[in-house]
Amino acid sequence: VELPATKDAPGRVIKAPTLDGQGDEKGLRLATFDKGVTFEETPAATGQNKPSTRTATSRTLVLHLGGQLENIEQAEFRQQVVFVDGTVRGDGDLGTYDARGKGKLTLKRGEGASARKPRVSDESFAVVAQTIDVALDSHDMTGKGAVGTVTTPASKKPDEKKAPGLFDEGEPVRGFAADLVYTSETGRAVYTGAGKDQAELRQTRSAGYIYADRIIVEDATRNLDAKGNVSQQFRETPTKGADAGKKPSMTSVTAGSLVYDDAARTAVYVGTVKMKNVEGMTEGDKITLFLRKEDRSIQRLVVE
């Protein structure tokens, strides 16, 4: 079936071995494509951007219609769903595409022993969850239920003049939470825990981690904000000053909150703060760490 573009809808091509339609006195209401479906949609070009083709494949496709086949209100993809829109790729058991407005894709886990959580990736960021929503105009995402993420290093080489943040640039960062809100443009991710299951960011090789009730991290600035029962561990890697040449050592901190500003190279902990490292134990209501500009090591600290 080929559906030409109109002023209200993009051009679409749907291929499948079988098609069954259902309607009422107001027109066609359902169209079911089955036994292996390919769905292609070409949104109109915006500004200088050339039109790109969205594609989806699945076992079955059910279209909810507003009276005729050209007027698609919602598309339900069932079984072995794969959806591609530019740099975004999603797959799962069930997919619902809201074709009205700017467009939204919802992927869900199915039922039964073979069911699997949906996965969506956008270049260096990938998420799995029980349910994932993707705004197709911005590629922003939300995930709900047993969320897991992987942020992989950028394809470009790390800036050697820029000191490492709280996590090593050359190693993936894994995240876990009950809920996730991700903004694609800035790489801002908000991880929210549920009860005793806190939000978590972790690296394996460096052994660095952060637990908190809520964690906000932004890839563009490398800033981080953690609130509620914060527990952190990071590896100090001195390369300059009096500590240059020393073996890397681990520092652990617990606090009520943490605000890390990468440009200022400061980590501010507030609320019954306890910090333990090779120097011993330090406690206070507030502790501010000043990290060296050249590496991830403590230049000085202020206890209040």
Disulfide bonds with the S-S distance in Angstrom:
none
